[in-house]
Amino acid sequence: MSDFETVGKVSDFEEGVGRAVPVDGRMVAVFRKGEEWYAIDDLCPHMGASLAEGHVDPETDVVTCPWHAWRFCIHDGTWEDNPRVKVDCFEVKVVGDDVQVREKEAPSK
């Protein structure tokens, strides 16, 4: 995936609350914190719950899975209990009033 996809309008996203949106055939959890935007894979790797439906701690920027309390950083997808495990991250940008998302490029080795 190389192009950004429009996933909604800025007004569609509530501050501090995740929203699941489709991006290139998969569900992505988008989070708004003021003027900053973050996006990670929506599916918790444990049992597939929607991370967009989890509680976001405004001080730590960690979303807690609503099913079994697995916690992930919304900045980089790191699992808080084992930083070697991560969910995928996505780039987010706002163009006019459109929120756009694309998968981050994997670092070259």
N, CA, C and O atoms as a GROMACS GRO file, in nm:
protein
  436
    1MET      N    1   0.085  -0.116   0.000
    1MET     CA    2   0.000   0.000   0.000
    1MET      C    3   0.090   0.123   0.000
    1MET      O    4   0.178   0.134   0.085
    2SER      N    5   0.069   0.214  -0.091
    2SER     CA    6   0.155   0.330  -0.097
    2SER      C    7   0.077   0.462  -0.091
    2SER      O    8   0.133   0.564  -0.052
    3ASP      N    9  -0.049   0.460  -0.129
    3ASP     CA   10  -0.128   0.583  -0.130
    3ASP      C   11  -0.208   0.598  -0.001
    3ASP      O   12  -0.248   0.500   0.062
    4PHE      N   13  -0.231   0.723   0.035
    4PHE     CA   14  -0.318   0.751   0.147
    4PHE      C   15  -0.462   0.730   0.105
    4PHE      O   16  -0.499   0.759  -0.009
    5GLU      N   17  -0.544   0.680   0.197
    5GLU     CA   18  -0.688   0.663   0.174
    5GLU      C   19  -0.764   0.756   0.269
    5GLU      O   20  -0.732   0.763   0.387
    6THR      N   21  -0.863   0.825   0.217
    6THR     CA   22  -0.948   0.908   0.301
    6THR      C   23  -1.041   0.817   0.380
    6THR      O   24  -1.110   0.732   0.324
    7VAL      N   25  -1.042   0.835   0.513
    7VAL     CA   26  -1.122   0.747   0.600
    7VAL      C   27  -1.233   0.823   0.673
    7VAL      O   28  -1.308   0.763   0.750
    8GLY      N   29  -1.244   0.953   0.648
    8GLY     CA   30  -1.350   1.031   0.710
    8GLY      C   31  -1.311   1.177   0.720
    8GLY      O   32  -1.205   1.219   0.676
    9LYS      N   33  -1.400   1.253   0.780
    9LYS     CA   34  -1.378   1.395   0.805
    9LYS      C   35  -1.326   1.412   0.947
    9LYS      O   36  -1.352   1.328   1.034
   10VAL      N   37  -1.255   1.520   0.971
   10VAL     CA   38  -1.202   1.548   1.105
   10VAL      C   39  -1.314   1.540   1.209
   10VAL      O   40  -1.295   1.486   1.318
   11SER      N   41  -1.430   1.594   1.175
   11SER     CA   42  -1.543   1.597   1.269
   11SER      C   43  -1.598   1.458   1.300
   11SER      O   44  -1.676   1.442   1.394
   12ASP      N   45  -1.560   1.357   1.221
   12ASP     CA   46  -1.606   1.220   1.246
   12ASP      C   47  -1.532   1.154   1.363
   12ASP      O   48  -1.575   1.051   1.414
   13PHE      N   49  -1.420   1.214   1.405
   13PHE     CA   50  -1.334   1.152   1.505
   13PHE      C   51  -1.338   1.231   1.635
   13PHE      O   52  -1.305   1.350   1.639
   14GLU      N   53  -1.379   1.162   1.741
   14GLU     CA   54  -1.387   1.225   1.873
   14GLU      C   55  -1.251   1.218   1.940
   14GLU      O   56  -1.181   1.116   1.933
   15GLU      N   57  -1.214   1.325   2.005
   15GLU     CA   58  -1.085   1.328   2.074
   15GLU      C   59  -1.078   1.221   2.183
   15GLU      O   60  -1.171   1.206   2.262
   16GLY      N   61  -0.966   1.147   2.186
   16GLY     CA   62  -0.943   1.047   2.290
   16GLY      C   63  -1.023   0.920   2.276
   16GLY      O   64  -1.023   0.836   2.367
   17VAL      N   65  -1.092   0.903   2.164
   17VAL     CA   66  -1.175   0.784   2.141
   17VAL      C   67  -1.135   0.724   2.006
   17VAL      O   68  -1.125   0.796   1.906
   18GLY      N   69  -1.111   0.594   2.004
   18GLY     CA   70  -1.074   0.529   1.879
   18GLY      C   71  -1.192   0.513   1.785
   18GLY      O   72  -1.308   0.510   1.827
   19ARG      N   73  -1.160   0.502   1.657
   19ARG     CA   74  -1.261   0.475   1.556
   19ARG      C   75  -1.202   0.376   1.456
   19ARG      O   76  -1.095   0.400   1.400
   20ALA      N   77  -1.272   0.266   1.433
   20ALA     CA   78  -1.227   0.165   1.337
   20ALA      C   79  -1.270   0.204   1.197
   20ALA      O   80  -1.386   0.237   1.173
   21VAL      N   81  -1.174   0.201   1.104
   21VAL     CA   82  -1.201   0.236   0.965
   21VAL      C   83  -1.132   0.133   0.874
   21VAL      O   84  -1.027   0.079   0.910
   22PRO      N   85  -1.190   0.107   0.756
   22PRO     CA   86  -1.122   0.017   0.661
   22PRO      C   87  -1.014   0.091   0.583
   22PRO      O   88  -1.036   0.202   0.534
   23VAL      N   89  -0.897   0.029   0.573
   23VAL     CA   90  -0.786   0.084   0.495
   23VAL      C   91  -0.725  -0.031   0.416
   23VAL      O   92  -0.670  -0.125   0.474
   24ASP      N   93  -0.733  -0.023   0.286
   24ASP     CA   94  -0.674  -0.123   0.198
   24ASP      C   95  -0.714  -0.266   0.239
   24ASP      O   96  -0.631  -0.356   0.241
   25GLY      N   97  -0.843  -0.284   0.270
   25GLY     CA   98  -0.894  -0.417   0.299
   25GLY      C   99  -0.876  -0.467   0.441
   25GLY      O  100  -0.906  -0.583   0.469
   26ARG      N  101  -0.829  -0.383   0.530
   26ARG     CA  102  -0.815  -0.424   0.671
   26ARG      C  103  -0.866  -0.314   0.762
   26ARG      O  104  -0.877  -0.199   0.722
   27MET      N  105  -0.898  -0.351   0.885
   27MET     CA  106  -0.950  -0.254   0.980
   27MET      C  107  -0.835  -0.190   1.058
   27MET      O  108  -0.743  -0.258   1.105
   28VAL      N  109  -0.844  -0.058   1.070
   28VAL     CA  110  -0.742   0.021   1.137
   28VAL      C  111  -0.810   0.106   1.244
   28VAL      O  112  -0.918   0.162   1.220
   29ALA      N  113  -0.749   0.116   1.361
   29ALA     CA  114  -0.800   0.200   1.470
   29ALA      C  115  -0.732   0.336   1.462
   29ALA      O  116  -0.609   0.345   1.472
   30VAL      N  117  -0.811   0.442   1.443
   30VAL     CA  118  -0.759   0.578   1.433
   30VAL      C  119  -0.792   0.652   1.561
   30VAL      O  120  -0.904   0.645   1.612
   31PHE      N  121  -0.693   0.724   1.614
   31PHE     CA  122  -0.708   0.798   1.739
   31PHE      C  123  -0.669   0.944   1.716
   31PHE      O  124  -0.572   0.974   1.647
   32ARG      N  125  -0.747   1.034   1.776
   32ARG     CA  126  -0.720   1.177   1.768
   32ARG      C  127  -0.688   1.228   1.907
   32ARG      O  128  -0.760   1.204   2.003
   33LYS      N  129  -0.575   1.301   1.916
   33LYS     CA  130  -0.537   1.364   2.043
   33LYS      C  131  -0.497   1.507   2.011
   33LYS      O  132  -0.383   1.535   1.973
   34GLY      N  133  -0.593   1.598   2.026
   34GLY     CA  134  -0.569   1.736   1.986
   34GLY      C  135  -0.547   1.744   1.837
   34GLY      O  136  -0.632   1.699   1.759
   35GLU      N  137  -0.434   1.800   1.797
   35GLU     CA  138  -0.399   1.807   1.655
   35GLU      C  139  -0.314   1.689   1.610
   35GLU      O  140  -0.272   1.682   1.494
   36GLU      N  141  -0.289   1.595   1.700
   36GLU     CA  142  -0.208   1.477   1.666
   36GLU      C  143  -0.300   1.360   1.634
   36GLU      O  144  -0.406   1.344   1.695
   37TRP      N  145  -0.258   1.280   1.538
   37TRP     CA  146  -0.337   1.166   1.491
   37TRP      C  147  -0.250   1.041   1.492
   37TRP      O  148  -0.131   1.047   1.460
   38TYR      N  149  -0.309   0.928   1.530
   38TYR     CA  150  -0.238   0.801   1.535
   38TYR      C  151  -0.327   0.691   1.479
   38TYR      O  152  -0.450   0.700   1.484
   39ALA      N  153  -0.264   0.587   1.425
   39ALA     CA  154  -0.342   0.474   1.374
   39ALA      C  155  -0.261   0.346   1.391
   39ALA      O  156  -0.143   0.340   1.357
   40ILE      N  157  -0.329   0.244   1.444
   40ILE     CA  158  -0.269   0.112   1.461
   40ILE      C  159  -0.368   0.006   1.412
   40ILE      O  160  -0.486   0.036   1.390
   41ASP      N  161  -0.320  -0.114   1.395
   41ASP     CA  162  -0.409  -0.225   1.356
   41ASP      C  163  -0.524  -0.231   1.456
   41ASP      O  164  -0.502  -0.222   1.576
   42ASP      N  165  -0.645  -0.247   1.406
   42ASP     CA  166  -0.762  -0.248   1.495
   42ASP      C  167  -0.777  -0.378   1.571
   42ASP      O  168  -0.838  -0.380   1.678
   43LEU      N  169  -0.722  -0.487   1.520
   43LEU     CA  170  -0.744  -0.618   1.583
   43LEU      C  171  -0.637  -0.650   1.686
   43LEU      O  172  -0.518  -0.652   1.655
   44CYS      N  173  -0.682  -0.674   1.808
   44CYS     CA  174  -0.590  -0.719   1.912
   44CYS      C  175  -0.536  -0.857   1.874
   44CYS      O  176  -0.614  -0.945   1.838
   45PRO      N  177  -0.404  -0.878   1.881
   45PRO     CA  178  -0.349  -1.007   1.840
   45PRO      C  179  -0.386  -1.122   1.934
   45PRO      O  180  -0.366  -1.238   1.898
   46HIS      N  181  -0.439  -1.093   2.050
   46HIS     CA  182  -0.474  -1.198   2.145
   46HIS      C  183  -0.596  -1.276   2.097
   46HIS      O  184  -0.587  -1.397   2.076
   47MET      N  185  -0.712  -1.206   2.079
   47MET     CA  186  -0.833  -1.276   2.038
   47MET      C  187  -0.917  -1.197   1.937
   47MET      O  188  -1.033  -1.230   1.914
   48GLY      N  189  -0.858  -1.093   1.879
   48GLY     CA  190  -0.924  -1.023   1.770
   48GLY      C  191  -1.024  -0.916   1.807
   48GLY      O  192  -1.103  -0.873   1.722
   49ALA      N  193  -1.023  -0.871   1.931
   49ALA     CA  194  -1.114  -0.762   1.969
   49ALA      C  195  -1.074  -0.633   1.900
   49ALA      O  196  -0.958  -0.617   1.860
   50SER      N  197  -1.167  -0.542   1.886
   50SER     CA  198  -1.140  -0.412   1.824
   50SER      C  199  -1.069  -0.320   1.924
   50SER      O  200  -1.125  -0.286   2.028
   51LEU      N  201  -0.946  -0.280   1.891
   51LEU     CA  202  -0.875  -0.188   1.978
   51LEU      C  203  -0.938  -0.049   1.976
   51LEU      O  204  -0.924   0.027   2.072
   52ALA      N  205  -1.006  -0.014   1.867
   52ALA     CA  206  -1.074   0.116   1.861
   52ALA      C  207  -1.182   0.127   1.967
   52ALA      O  208  -1.218   0.238   2.008
   53GLU      N  209  -1.234   0.015   2.013
   53GLU     CA  210  -1.337   0.015   2.116
   53GLU      C  211  -1.280   0.018   2.257
   53GLU      O  212  -1.356   0.025   2.354
   54GLY      N  213  -1.147   0.014   2.269
   54GLY     CA  214  -1.083   0.015   2.401
   54GLY      C  215  -1.072   0.154   2.460
   54GLY      O  216  -1.090   0.254   2.390
   55HIS      N  217  -1.043   0.159   2.589
   55HIS     CA  218  -1.023   0.286   2.661
   55HIS      C  219  -0.883   0.339   2.632
   55HIS      O  220  -0.785   0.265   2.639
   56VAL      N  221  -0.874   0.468   2.600
   56VAL     CA  222  -0.746   0.534   2.577
   56VAL      C  223  -0.711   0.618   2.699
   56VAL      O  224  -0.787   0.708   2.737
   57ASP      N  225  -0.597   0.589   2.761
   57ASP     CA  226  -0.550   0.669   2.874
   57ASP      C  227  -0.488   0.797   2.818
   57ASP      O  228  -0.388   0.789   2.745
   58PRO      N  229  -0.543   0.914   2.849
   58PRO     CA  230  -0.494   1.038   2.790
   58PRO      C  231  -0.354   1.078   2.838
   58PRO      O  232  -0.288   1.159   2.774
   59GLU      N  233  -0.310   1.023   2.949
   59GLU     CA  234  -0.177   1.058   3.000
   59GLU      C  235  -0.068   0.971   2.940
   59GLU      O  236   0.044   1.018   2.920
   60THR      N  237  -0.098   0.845   2.911
   60THR     CA  238   0.005   0.754   2.861
   60THR      C  239  -0.010   0.723   2.712
   60THR      O  240   0.080   0.665   2.652
   61ASP      N  241  -0.123   0.760   2.652
   61ASP     CA  242  -0.153   0.729   2.513
   61ASP      C  243  -0.150   0.578   2.487
   61ASP      O  244  -0.100   0.531   2.385
   62VAL      N  245  -0.206   0.505   2.582
   62VAL     CA  246  -0.216   0.360   2.572
   62VAL      C  247  -0.363   0.322   2.562
   62VAL      O  248  -0.446   0.369   2.640
   63VAL      N  249  -0.395   0.237   2.464
   63VAL     CA  250  -0.532   0.187   2.450
   63VAL      C  251  -0.537   0.047   2.511
   63VAL      O  252  -0.447  -0.034   2.490
   64THR      N  253  -0.642   0.021   2.588
   64THR     CA  254  -0.659  -0.108   2.653
   64THR      C  255  -0.767  -0.187   2.580
   64THR      O  256  -0.879  -0.139   2.563
   65CYS      N  257  -0.732  -0.307   2.538
   65CYS     CA  258  -0.826  -0.393   2.467
   65CYS      C  259  -0.949  -0.417   2.556
   65CYS      O  260  -0.934  -0.449   2.674
   66PRO      N  261  -1.069  -0.402   2.500
   66PRO     CA  262  -1.190  -0.416   2.582
   66PRO      C  263  -1.219  -0.559   2.627
   66PRO      O  264  -1.299  -0.578   2.719
   67TRP      N  265  -1.158  -0.658   2.566
   67TRP     CA  266  -1.188  -0.796   2.605
   67TRP      C  267  -1.099  -0.848   2.718
   67TRP      O  268  -1.150  -0.901   2.816
   68HIS      N  269  -0.968  -0.836   2.705
   68HIS     CA  270  -0.878  -0.898   2.803
   68HIS      C  271  -0.768  -0.805   2.853
   68HIS      O  272  -0.668  -0.850   2.910
   69ALA      N  273  -0.787  -0.674   2.831
   69ALA     CA  274  -0.701  -0.571   2.890
   69ALA      C  275  -0.556  -0.572   2.840
   69ALA      O  276  -0.467  -0.525   2.910
   70TRP      N  277  -0.532  -0.623   2.720
   70TRP     CA  278  -0.399  -0.606   2.661
   70TRP      C  279  -0.386  -0.458   2.627
   70TRP      O  280  -0.481  -0.396   2.579
   71ARG      N  281  -0.268  -0.400   2.651
   71ARG     CA  282  -0.249  -0.256   2.635
   71ARG      C  283  -0.146  -0.226   2.525
   71ARG      O  284  -0.038  -0.286   2.522
   72PHE      N  285  -0.181  -0.133   2.436
   72PHE     CA  286  -0.095  -0.099   2.323
   72PHE      C  287  -0.076   0.052   2.314
   72PHE      O  288  -0.171   0.129   2.333
   73CYS      N  289   0.046   0.094   2.285
   73CYS     CA  290   0.077   0.235   2.264
   73CYS      C  291   0.017   0.278   2.129
   73CYS      O  292   0.041   0.213   2.027
   74ILE      N  293  -0.059   0.386   2.129
   74ILE     CA  294  -0.120   0.431   2.004
   74ILE      C  295  -0.018   0.499   1.912
   74ILE      O  296  -0.046   0.520   1.794
   75HIS      N  297   0.100   0.534   1.965
   75HIS     CA  298   0.204   0.599   1.883
   75HIS      C  299   0.274   0.500   1.791
   75HIS      O  300   0.298   0.530   1.674
   76ASP      N  301   0.306   0.382   1.844
   76ASP     CA  302   0.387   0.288   1.765
   76ASP      C  303   0.338   0.143   1.769
   76ASP      O  304   0.403   0.055   1.713
   77GLY      N  305   0.224   0.118   1.834
   77GLY     CA  306   0.167  -0.017   1.836
   77GLY      C  307   0.232  -0.114   1.933
   77GLY      O  308   0.199  -0.233   1.932
   78THR      N  309   0.324  -0.067   2.017
   78THR     CA  310   0.395  -0.155   2.111
   78THR      C  311   0.300  -0.210   2.216
   78THR      O  312   0.222  -0.136   2.276
   79TRP      N  313   0.309  -0.342   2.239
   79TRP     CA  314   0.235  -0.405   2.347
   79TRP      C  315   0.307  -0.369   2.477
   79TRP      O  316   0.426  -0.397   2.491
   80GLU      N  317   0.238  -0.308   2.569
   80GLU     CA  318   0.299  -0.257   2.692
   80GLU      C  319   0.357  -0.366   2.782
   80GLU      O  320   0.449  -0.339   2.858
   81ASP      N  321   0.305  -0.487   2.773
   81ASP     CA  322   0.354  -0.595   2.860
   81ASP      C  323   0.472  -0.672   2.800
   81ASP      O  324   0.539  -0.748   2.870
   82ASN      N  325   0.497  -0.653   2.671
   82ASN     CA  326   0.611  -0.717   2.606
   82ASN      C  327   0.649  -0.630   2.485
   82ASN      O  328   0.596  -0.652   2.376
   83PRO      N  329   0.738  -0.534   2.504
   83PRO     CA  330   0.771  -0.438   2.398
   83PRO      C  331   0.827  -0.500   2.270
   83PRO      O  332   0.841  -0.430   2.169
   84ARG      N  333   0.860  -0.628   2.272
   84ARG     CA  334   0.908  -0.693   2.149
   84ARG      C  335   0.791  -0.724   2.055
   84ARG      O  336   0.812  -0.755   1.938
   85VAL      N  337   0.669  -0.716   2.107
   85VAL     CA  338   0.550  -0.744   2.026
   85VAL      C  339   0.483  -0.611   1.992
   85VAL      O  340   0.465  -0.525   2.078
   86LYS      N  341   0.445  -0.597   1.865
   86LYS     CA  342   0.377  -0.476   1.820
   86LYS      C  343   0.267  -0.511   1.723
   86LYS      O  344   0.273  -0.613   1.654
   87VAL      N  345   0.165  -0.425   1.718
   87VAL     CA  346   0.066  -0.432   1.610
   87VAL      C  347   0.113  -0.331   1.505
   87VAL      O  348   0.191  -0.240   1.535
   88ASP      N  349   0.064  -0.347   1.383
   88ASP     CA  350   0.105  -0.258   1.274
   88ASP      C  351   0.062  -0.114   1.300
   88ASP      O  352  -0.041  -0.088   1.362
   89CYS      N  353   0.144  -0.022   1.251
   89CYS     CA  354   0.117   0.122   1.261
   89CYS      C  355   0.088   0.177   1.122
   89CYS      O  356   0.128   0.120   1.021
   90PHE      N  357   0.018   0.288   1.120
   90PHE     CA  358  -0.018   0.353   0.995
   90PHE      C  359   0.008   0.502   1.006
   90PHE      O  360  -0.004   0.560   1.114
   91GLU      N  361   0.043   0.564   0.895
   91GLU     CA  362   0.060   0.708   0.891
   91GLU      C  363  -0.077   0.773   0.878
   91GLU      O  364  -0.166   0.720   0.811
   92VAL      N  365  -0.093   0.888   0.943
   92VAL     CA  366  -0.218   0.963   0.935
   92VAL      C  367  -0.184   1.107   0.899
   92VAL      O  368  -0.089   1.164   0.953
   93LYS      N  369  -0.262   1.164   0.809
   93LYS     CA  370  -0.248   1.307   0.780
   93LYS      C  371  -0.386   1.366   0.756
   93LYS      O  372  -0.481   1.296   0.720
   94VAL      N  373  -0.395   1.496   0.777
   94VAL     CA  374  -0.519   1.567   0.754
   94VAL      C  375  -0.495   1.661   0.636
   94VAL      O  376  -0.403   1.742   0.636
   95VAL      N  377  -0.581   1.648   0.536
   95VAL     CA  378  -0.574   1.733   0.417
   95VAL      C  379  -0.708   1.806   0.408
   95VAL      O  380  -0.811   1.746   0.378
   96GLY      N  381  -0.704   1.936   0.434
   96GLY     CA  382  -0.829   2.010   0.443
   96GLY      C  383  -0.907   1.958   0.562
   96GLY      O  384  -0.864   1.973   0.676
   97ASP      N  385  -1.023   1.897   0.536
   97ASP     CA  386  -1.106   1.838   0.642
   97ASP      C  387  -1.104   1.685   0.635
   97ASP      O  388  -1.172   1.618   0.713
   98ASP      N  389  -1.026   1.630   0.541
   98ASP     CA  390  -1.020   1.484   0.524
   98ASP      C  391  -0.910   1.422   0.608
   98ASP      O  392  -0.797   1.472   0.612
   99VAL      N  393  -0.943   1.313   0.676
   99VAL     CA  394  -0.844   1.234   0.749
   99VAL      C  395  -0.802   1.121   0.656
   99VAL      O  396  -0.885   1.047   0.604
  100GLN      N  397  -0.671   1.110   0.636
  100GLN     CA  398  -0.618   1.008   0.544
  100GLN      C  399  -0.518   0.919   0.616
  100GLN      O  400  -0.444   0.964   0.703
  101VAL      N  401  -0.519   0.790   0.577
  101VAL     CA  402  -0.435   0.690   0.643
  101VAL      C  403  -0.364   0.607   0.537
  101VAL      O  404  -0.421   0.578   0.432
  102ARG      N  405  -0.240   0.568   0.565
  102ARG     CA  406  -0.170   0.468   0.484
  102ARG      C  407  -0.076   0.390   0.574
  102ARG      O  408  -0.031   0.439   0.678
  103GLU      N  409  -0.047   0.268   0.532
  103GLU     CA  410   0.044   0.184   0.609
  103GLU      C  411   0.184   0.242   0.602
  103GLU      O  412   0.228   0.287   0.496
  104LYS      N  413   0.254   0.241   0.714
  104LYS     CA  414   0.391   0.290   0.716
  104LYS      C  415   0.479   0.192   0.640
  104LYS      O  416   0.458   0.071   0.643
  105GLU      N  417   0.576   0.248   0.572
  105GLU     CA  418   0.673   0.164   0.499
  105GLU      C  419   0.758   0.089   0.599
  105GLU      O  420   0.799   0.145   0.701
  106ALA      N  421   0.786  -0.037   0.570
  106ALA     CA  422   0.876  -0.114   0.655
  106ALA      C  423   1.018  -0.062   0.636
  106ALA      O  424   1.057  -0.032   0.523
  107PRO      N  425   1.096  -0.052   0.745
  107PRO     CA  426   1.233  -0.004   0.729
  107PRO      C  427   1.315  -0.103   0.646
  107PRO      O  428   1.301  -0.224   0.662
  108SER      N  429   1.399  -0.051   0.559
  108SER     CA  430   1.482  -0.141   0.478
  108SER      C  431   1.599  -0.191   0.561
  108SER      O  432   1.650  -0.122   0.649
  109LYS      N  433   1.640  -0.314   0.530
  109LYS     CA  434   1.748  -0.376   0.609
  109LYS      C  435   1.881  -0.354   0.544
  109LYS      O  436   1.983  -0.399   0.596
   0.00000   0.00000   0.00000
